[in-house]
Amino acid sequence: MPQPPEPPTGDLNSSTAGAGSGSAGSSARAGRAVLALVVAASSLVVIDMTIVAIGLPDIRRDLGGSLADAQWVMVAYLITMGAVTQVMGSLSDAVGRRRVFLLGAALFTAASLACGLAPGVHVLVAARAVQGVGGAILMVNALPLLSHQFAGERRNMAISTWGSAATAVGLLAPLLGGVLVEWLSWRALFLVNLPVGLAILALGLRHLPADSPAPGAVRTVRWPSALLLVAALGLANFALLRGAGQGWTSAATLLQSATALGLLALFLRGESRAQSPLLDPALFRAPAFTGAALAVFMSRVLTIGGTVYFVQFFHDALHLGPVASGLLLAPVFLAQMAAGMAGGKLLTRFAPGHVIATGYACKAVGAALLGLAFPSAAVEAHPWLLALPLLVWGAGGGIAGAPVMAVAMNVTGRDRAGMVSGTITSLASVGAGLGTAALGVLYASRLTGAGSATGSGATPSPEAVATAAATVLYASAALAALTLAAVLVLISPRHAPAPARKVSPGPG
């Protein structure tokens, strides 16, 4: 979830264009239109990270497929988005942000239609991967478009509005997803994007200012590197999600894992030698940057990955409908937004590493409490008893996320701000995808160990689901505790100067 910055004072009725009084009115309208379409586009991307989790039980029931197939519906979107974010930024520089943003909106909208009409789970997964490419384009161009349209304090106001609005919409994702699935169909989760996507295209064609490609920028688009990263991450996730079925020591799993590692090694070797790398491995020589990267990666592993298995527990063990599941998840995201704002204020009094560590302490405590609660008879009778540990879990994510971008920016030069921002954003999406897959391996193994099948059409027993979900949460608590310890070592006061101002990581 995005962390909103403190809203500065200012007015969005003016933009950088049209300083003369004769064009002030049209300039103001154009500024508001650009802000509206950027907010709408980012909101769609953020919502689609979590809203689909609510529909996974229904998707699996209608389209068939195994638990791993259902997990791929989440993973394909997240992994593709993370892998191509940087190269899409380079493409925008090469051919112009207006053209690429409109391409992203068209891709996202068309892929949403394909998802909504998918006749089978494999078509749905492929469409979700394309949707991830469109989402990466929309997200990577959001800040540059606002920065181009607004200046000074109005720019700060626009960016603040963007982050806060996308956060607020993200809070509604579980409930919105529940309403759509329960009252209409899981297909509505994707088809609801169509009118918004078409409106974004119409607004963009009319109001986005034309921009010229950066001289020589075409040479900086590193397609081979992006394809290597997509292939490496895709194979790694395939091995994770299919390992139990194939056998962890089978030739297929070992070959997939070895190939993924080889492709990743080729990617890192190429990036270390490139003049304009997508990801500069040298960034990780700064301990504080490594700590910030680890913090955002693990935050998404736990928050997005965990959400999938919360929903499985609510549906298969507590027998809650989609709307009730969405309502029960709402405290997580509400607490995350509120704690994110509080975390920003804590930075004025405490070292960034200590603030992030506090967030992970909350994450660990919340996960442990949920693990204890999930198999209990009291929770089966009164699901609302989960609200308090869910609040603690969500607050941990908000507190931990608030300082991350500030830490990363403060230990690198301003000339690398774009790469740093893109790297952190990419790691967030990749962490969400890998977290869903890795926690899914643990979840499926516990289901199998409890005697429940995970294949196509299988319905696990409520007891097995509760045991599997609790195991995932205990593992999450352990991961949060390990991340806490690593952050305290890596983001020490001598490694990370306290940020002079708050920097929002933006939506997503």
Secondary structure, DSSP 4 states (H G I P E B T S, - for coil): ---PPPPPS--SS--SS--SGGGHHHHHHHHHHHHHHHHHHHHHHHHHHHHHHHHHHHHHHHH---HHHHHHHHHHHHHHHHHHHHHHHHHHHHH-HHHHHHHHHHHHHHHHHHHHH-SSHHHHHHHHHHHHHHHHHHHHHHHHHHHHH--HHHHHHHHHHHHHHHHHHHHHHHHHHHHHHHHT-TTHHHHTHHHHHHHHHHHHHHHSPP-PPPTTGGGG--HHHHHHHHHHHHHHHHHHHHHHHH-TTSHHHHHHHHHHHHHHHHHHHHHHH-SS-SS-GGGGGSHHHHHHHHHHHHHHHHHHHHHHHHHHHHHHTS---HHHHHHHHHHHHHHHHHHHHHHHHHTTTS-HHHHHHHHHHHHHHHHHHHHHHTT-HHHHH-GGGGHHHHHHHHHHHHHHHTTHHHHHHHTS-GGGHHHHHHHHHHHHHHHHHHHHHHHHHHHHHHHHHTT---STT----HHHHHHHHHHHHHHHHHHHHHHHHHHHHHT-TTTSPPPSS-------
